[in-house]
């Protein structure tokens, strides 16, 4: 959810509010209770990637790439001989 900045033109109270995109703009100041609240136009916030998953899964190290390449070029093991599922009766 984005953070919006608001300022009251009556009392000068300035605050930030977390709101979804579909929520209506606030109009009533929480401090003076007048309908003089204005949403300020700001630069917004930056995108933060938290955790280790993004970098480690999308950008592998050179040692990982070389090990994966050697695994893919290794010959496949020979298939096991087929065994008879039917046994001869005595």
Secondary structure by P-SEA (a helix, b strand, c coil): cbbbbbbbccccccbbbbbccccccccccccccccbbbbbbccbbbbbbccccccccccccaaaaaaaaaaaaccccccccccccccccc
